[in-house]
Amino acid sequence: FSHVIASPVVGRTLADHGATVIKVVSQSRPRRELFDTETNHGKQVLTVELETAEGRDRLWHLIRSADVIIDGFTAGVLGRFGFTQQRVLQANPQLIYLKSSCFGHVGPLSFGKGFQQNANFATGVASVEDEELLGYQLVSQIDYATGFLGAYGVILALIDRQRAAIERRRVSGIMVYASLCQTATWMALLGAGCPGFLDYAQRVTRLMWDSDRKA
């Protein structure tokens, strides 16, 4: 259950490392070809209509046999169809549940929708002045970094689950959280930010120069 960039990159990264990843889609939800091409290669596609009883039964069957679920939807969306985090983990106690969001998973903004641009402005990585230059587009690494960090968290959870089995230690219902704002804050502490005008012009010139050379 992922869309746009961050949460699909979690699945793409896991697929790149050998996992069987199923992209659940719905005919009622439009797909974006550009994002599909970029973030969903290596995945199998399964159409499930949650509005129907047949579709919900199909999804429950899939959840019971899965190792990981990636939920990149706004908080509460899957719950409207009966797939709350609690019920999902009850159906499969060994499941690793990754929840991806923009503004984090606690607090007044946790239910809000948002993309990486929103996270850039909310955390101070970008400012209103940057929008005039479209400079914030050059820090879209926050989307991808969130996806990579989410995949890393899933891998750590899988390792912990395996160790727990060896040690006969009970582990159930492992939650992994990833958010754009958390990633943006972390990267800002490392010095990430929008380029100034000269830096922006140099980057664009360099990209154009490299493109001409390759052509």
C-alpha beads as a LAMMPS data file, in Angstrom:
LAMMPS data file: protein, C-alpha beads

215 atoms
214 bonds

1 atom types
1 bond types

-500.0 500.0 xlo xhi
-500.0 500.0 ylo yhi
-500.0 500.0 zlo zhi

Masses

1 110.0

Atoms # bond

1 1 1 0.000 0.000 0.000
2 1 1 2.359 2.672 -1.220
3 1 1 2.270 5.571 -3.608
4 1 1 4.375 8.448 -4.984
5 1 1 8.045 7.951 -3.871
6 1 1 8.989 7.343 -0.229
7 1 1 6.957 4.254 0.659
8 1 1 7.305 2.640 -2.810
9 1 1 11.089 3.016 -2.492
10 1 1 10.923 0.855 0.640
11 1 1 9.460 -1.988 -1.403
12 1 1 11.729 -1.341 -4.379
13 1 1 14.815 -1.498 -2.159
14 1 1 13.668 -4.768 -0.592
15 1 1 12.955 -6.177 -4.076
16 1 1 16.449 -5.117 -5.193
17 1 1 17.792 -7.230 -2.330
18 1 1 15.851 -10.340 -3.343
19 1 1 12.487 -10.003 -1.616
20 1 1 9.250 -10.926 -3.328
21 1 1 7.292 -7.664 -3.199
22 1 1 3.623 -7.392 -4.166
23 1 1 2.289 -3.987 -5.165
24 1 1 -1.396 -3.851 -4.208
25 1 1 -3.341 -1.575 -6.557
26 1 1 -6.958 -0.600 -7.077
27 1 1 -8.759 0.374 -10.259
28 1 1 -10.423 3.200 -8.334
29 1 1 -7.078 4.743 -7.387
30 1 1 -5.234 6.411 -10.287
31 1 1 -1.670 5.312 -10.905
32 1 1 1.101 7.672 -11.974
33 1 1 3.152 6.230 -14.806
34 1 1 6.313 8.187 -14.022
35 1 1 6.360 7.085 -10.383
36 1 1 5.413 3.528 -11.332
37 1 1 8.384 3.296 -13.674
38 1 1 10.788 4.786 -11.142
39 1 1 9.743 3.156 -7.876
40 1 1 7.844 -0.046 -8.642
41 1 1 10.105 -2.068 -10.887
42 1 1 10.883 -5.517 -9.567
43 1 1 7.454 -5.868 -7.931
44 1 1 4.507 -8.086 -8.697
45 1 1 1.191 -6.296 -9.122
46 1 1 -2.044 -7.475 -7.526
47 1 1 -5.370 -5.694 -8.015
48 1 1 -7.520 -5.685 -4.879
49 1 1 -10.749 -3.728 -4.487
50 1 1 -11.201 -3.117 -0.771
51 1 1 -14.747 -1.848 -1.346
52 1 1 -15.809 -5.439 -2.020
53 1 1 -16.014 -8.351 0.420
54 1 1 -14.073 -10.499 -2.051
55 1 1 -11.275 -7.948 -2.175
56 1 1 -11.051 -7.694 1.620
57 1 1 -10.979 -11.495 1.965
58 1 1 -8.219 -11.635 -0.610
59 1 1 -6.187 -9.090 1.315
60 1 1 -6.641 -10.891 4.637
61 1 1 -5.347 -14.065 2.990
62 1 1 -2.310 -12.153 1.713
63 1 1 -1.620 -10.569 5.108
64 1 1 -1.689 -13.909 6.914
65 1 1 1.096 -15.238 4.681
66 1 1 3.234 -12.083 4.462
67 1 1 6.435 -11.181 6.285
68 1 1 6.122 -7.427 5.847
69 1 1 3.376 -4.919 5.104
70 1 1 4.184 -1.405 3.868
71 1 1 1.514 1.162 4.658
72 1 1 2.155 4.496 2.982
73 1 1 -1.427 5.714 3.107
74 1 1 -2.695 8.538 5.298
75 1 1 -3.428 7.384 8.852
76 1 1 -6.822 5.704 9.097
77 1 1 -7.325 4.953 5.403
78 1 1 -6.842 1.182 5.682
79 1 1 -8.703 1.225 8.996
80 1 1 -11.858 2.383 7.228
81 1 1 -11.943 -0.998 5.511
82 1 1 -11.281 -2.903 8.739
83 1 1 -7.503 -3.177 8.344
84 1 1 -6.382 -1.356 11.471
85 1 1 -2.840 -1.957 12.687
86 1 1 -4.186 -3.872 15.672
87 1 1 -6.364 -6.215 13.604
88 1 1 -3.634 -6.756 11.009
89 1 1 -1.082 -7.731 13.661
90 1 1 -3.637 -9.976 15.374
91 1 1 -4.172 -11.790 12.068
92 1 1 -0.407 -12.287 11.653
93 1 1 1.522 -11.803 14.934
94 1 1 4.874 -12.366 13.156
95 1 1 4.246 -9.566 10.682
96 1 1 6.537 -6.552 10.401
97 1 1 4.388 -3.472 9.850
98 1 1 6.076 -0.441 8.277
99 1 1 4.149 2.833 8.507
100 1 1 5.331 5.724 6.385
101 1 1 4.060 9.282 6.789
102 1 1 4.987 12.906 6.181
103 1 1 4.686 14.551 9.602
104 1 1 5.418 11.628 11.926
105 1 1 3.180 9.246 13.833
106 1 1 2.329 11.186 16.976
107 1 1 1.118 14.709 17.524
108 1 1 -1.517 16.945 15.925
109 1 1 -0.114 16.652 12.393
110 1 1 0.250 12.869 12.376
111 1 1 -3.013 12.452 10.453
112 1 1 -2.058 15.042 7.842
113 1 1 -1.254 14.366 4.220
114 1 1 2.001 15.623 2.775
115 1 1 4.811 15.175 0.298
116 1 1 8.541 15.805 0.547
117 1 1 8.073 19.490 -0.299
118 1 1 5.812 19.844 2.752
119 1 1 8.436 18.151 4.906
120 1 1 11.158 20.436 3.534
121 1 1 9.230 23.564 4.500
122 1 1 7.919 22.178 7.808
123 1 1 11.412 21.336 9.039
124 1 1 13.205 24.393 7.694
125 1 1 15.209 22.580 5.033
126 1 1 13.535 24.885 2.512
127 1 1 12.042 28.362 2.806
128 1 1 9.397 30.317 0.932
129 1 1 12.105 32.153 -1.014
130 1 1 13.418 28.834 -2.327
131 1 1 10.111 28.121 -4.039
132 1 1 10.713 30.945 -6.518
133 1 1 13.830 29.146 -7.763
134 1 1 12.298 25.689 -7.394
135 1 1 15.359 25.014 -5.304
136 1 1 13.462 22.682 -3.028
137 1 1 13.201 20.249 -5.944
138 1 1 16.934 19.662 -5.558
139 1 1 16.472 18.254 -2.048
140 1 1 14.089 15.497 -3.137
141 1 1 16.662 13.103 -1.698
142 1 1 14.528 13.299 1.456
143 1 1 11.880 11.176 -0.290
144 1 1 14.416 8.566 -1.337
145 1 1 16.316 8.664 1.942
146 1 1 13.076 7.981 3.828
147 1 1 12.481 4.965 1.609
148 1 1 16.015 3.669 2.109
149 1 1 15.831 4.176 5.876
150 1 1 12.456 2.451 5.978
151 1 1 13.869 -0.555 4.127
152 1 1 16.836 -0.595 6.516
153 1 1 14.431 -0.618 9.451
154 1 1 12.529 -3.550 7.925
155 1 1 15.755 -5.510 7.432
156 1 1 16.755 -4.894 11.055
157 1 1 13.315 -6.070 12.163
158 1 1 13.636 -9.236 10.063
159 1 1 17.041 -9.936 11.619
160 1 1 15.637 -9.389 15.107
161 1 1 12.735 -11.715 14.377
162 1 1 15.149 -14.402 13.165
163 1 1 17.370 -14.016 16.221
164 1 1 14.342 -14.209 18.482
165 1 1 13.411 -17.553 16.921
166 1 1 16.928 -18.904 17.471
167 1 1 16.991 -17.643 21.048
168 1 1 13.420 -18.821 21.629
169 1 1 12.515 -15.268 22.484
170 1 1 8.959 -14.209 21.750
171 1 1 8.631 -11.293 19.339
172 1 1 5.366 -10.243 17.767
173 1 1 3.884 -7.267 16.053
174 1 1 7.047 -5.375 15.125
175 1 1 6.334 -1.795 14.056
176 1 1 8.738 0.218 11.890
177 1 1 8.080 3.942 11.486
178 1 1 9.470 6.219 8.795
179 1 1 8.524 9.827 8.142
180 1 1 9.629 12.521 5.751
181 1 1 9.923 15.120 8.520
182 1 1 12.109 12.857 10.642
183 1 1 14.403 12.265 7.681
184 1 1 14.443 15.967 6.762
185 1 1 15.316 16.953 10.332
186 1 1 18.119 14.415 10.475
187 1 1 19.511 15.508 7.116
188 1 1 19.254 19.181 8.100
189 1 1 21.400 18.421 11.138
190 1 1 23.927 16.941 8.712
191 1 1 23.910 20.159 6.694
192 1 1 21.291 19.542 4.018
193 1 1 19.555 22.617 2.641
194 1 1 18.408 24.347 -0.488
195 1 1 21.087 25.802 -2.779
196 1 1 21.620 29.505 -3.205
197 1 1 21.183 31.148 -6.582
198 1 1 24.805 30.674 -7.713
199 1 1 24.922 27.083 -6.515
200 1 1 21.582 26.399 -8.200
201 1 1 22.823 27.889 -11.501
202 1 1 26.054 25.897 -11.313
203 1 1 24.187 22.654 -10.717
204 1 1 21.806 23.230 -13.622
205 1 1 24.701 24.201 -15.906
206 1 1 26.653 21.114 -14.885
207 1 1 23.649 18.865 -15.520
208 1 1 23.112 20.400 -18.967
209 1 1 26.831 20.103 -19.782
210 1 1 26.949 16.448 -18.745
211 1 1 23.784 15.748 -20.747
212 1 1 25.263 17.334 -23.882
213 1 1 28.492 15.352 -23.492
214 1 1 26.588 12.066 -23.214
215 1 1 24.481 12.939 -26.249

Bonds

1 1 1 2
2 1 2 3
3 1 3 4
4 1 4 5
5 1 5 6
6 1 6 7
7 1 7 8
8 1 8 9
9 1 9 10
10 1 10 11
11 1 11 12
12 1 12 13
13 1 13 14
14 1 14 15
15 1 15 16
16 1 16 17
17 1 17 18
18 1 18 19
19 1 19 20
20 1 20 21
21 1 21 22
22 1 22 23
23 1 23 24
24 1 24 25
25 1 25 26
26 1 26 27
27 1 27 28
28 1 28 29
29 1 29 30
30 1 30 31
31 1 31 32
32 1 32 33
33 1 33 34
34 1 34 35
35 1 35 36
36 1 36 37
37 1 37 38
38 1 38 39
39 1 39 40
40 1 40 41
41 1 41 42
42 1 42 43
43 1 43 44
44 1 44 45
45 1 45 46
46 1 46 47
47 1 47 48
48 1 48 49
49 1 49 50
50 1 50 51
51 1 51 52
52 1 52 53
53 1 53 54
54 1 54 55
55 1 55 56
56 1 56 57
57 1 57 58
58 1 58 59
59 1 59 60
60 1 60 61
61 1 61 62
62 1 62 63
63 1 63 64
64 1 64 65
65 1 65 66
66 1 66 67
67 1 67 68
68 1 68 69
69 1 69 70
70 1 70 71
71 1 71 72
72 1 72 73
73 1 73 74
74 1 74 75
75 1 75 76
76 1 76 77
77 1 77 78
78 1 78 79
79 1 79 80
80 1 80 81
81 1 81 82
82 1 82 83
83 1 83 84
84 1 84 85
85 1 85 86
86 1 86 87
87 1 87 88
88 1 88 89
89 1 89 90
90 1 90 91
91 1 91 92
92 1 92 93
93 1 93 94
94 1 94 95
95 1 95 96
96 1 96 97
97 1 97 98
98 1 98 99
99 1 99 100
100 1 100 101
101 1 101 102
102 1 102 103
103 1 103 104
104 1 104 105
105 1 105 106
106 1 106 107
107 1 107 108
108 1 108 109
109 1 109 110
110 1 110 111
111 1 111 112
112 1 112 113
113 1 113 114
114 1 114 115
115 1 115 116
116 1 116 117
117 1 117 118
118 1 118 119
119 1 119 120
120 1 120 121
121 1 121 122
122 1 122 123
123 1 123 124
124 1 124 125
125 1 125 126
126 1 126 127
127 1 127 128
128 1 128 129
129 1 129 130
130 1 130 131
131 1 131 132
132 1 132 133
133 1 133 134
134 1 134 135
135 1 135 136
136 1 136 137
137 1 137 138
138 1 138 139
139 1 139 140
140 1 140 141
141 1 141 142
142 1 142 143
143 1 143 144
144 1 144 145
145 1 145 146
146 1 146 147
147 1 147 148
148 1 148 149
149 1 149 150
150 1 150 151
151 1 151 152
152 1 152 153
153 1 153 154
154 1 154 155
155 1 155 156
156 1 156 157
157 1 157 158
158 1 158 159
159 1 159 160
160 1 160 161
161 1 161 162
162 1 162 163
163 1 163 164
164 1 164 165
165 1 165 166
166 1 166 167
167 1 167 168
168 1 168 169
169 1 169 170
170 1 170 171
171 1 171 172
172 1 172 173
173 1 173 174
174 1 174 175
175 1 175 176
176 1 176 177
177 1 177 178
178 1 178 179
179 1 179 180
180 1 180 181
181 1 181 182
182 1 182 183
183 1 183 184
184 1 184 185
185 1 185 186
186 1 186 187
187 1 187 188
188 1 188 189
189 1 189 190
190 1 190 191
191 1 191 192
192 1 192 193
193 1 193 194
194 1 194 195
195 1 195 196
196 1 196 197
197 1 197 198
198 1 198 199
199 1 199 200
200 1 200 201
201 1 201 202
202 1 202 203
203 1 203 204
204 1 204 205
205 1 205 206
206 1 206 207
207 1 207 208
208 1 208 209
209 1 209 210
210 1 210 211
211 1 211 212
212 1 212 213
213 1 213 214
214 1 214 215
